[in-house]
Amino acid sequence: MAAPAAADARAAHYSVTGCRFARQVAEAVIAGESSPASEEGALIASVDAVLAQQPDVLEKIRAGKVQAADAVIGAIMKAMGGKADAARVRELVLERAAQ
């Protein structure tokens, strides 16, 4: 039973540390400090940052387990305060994972 606990601990760690950048981006967008073009770039950067923080999830997505992307999408949406388009986030996660 130690494996699920370890996985939960990793997930909690990634959801906190992996989303700091995304949260900073979201705050800048909400504060009106960015344009729509930079918002797309910021969203891409957030996706890349969260995927880099969760290599195990990235490998699952690459292995065809698309539902694993939900953890990444949820973390980004939470960090963005729900302001991002979830469909676009999903599209970017799958696109960036395929690279």
PyMOL commands that set and color helices and strands:
alter all, ss='L'
color gray80, all
select helices_A, chain A and resi 2-17+20-30+36-53+55-62+66-79+86-98
alter helices_A, ss='H'
color red, helices_A
deselect
rebuild
show_as cartoon
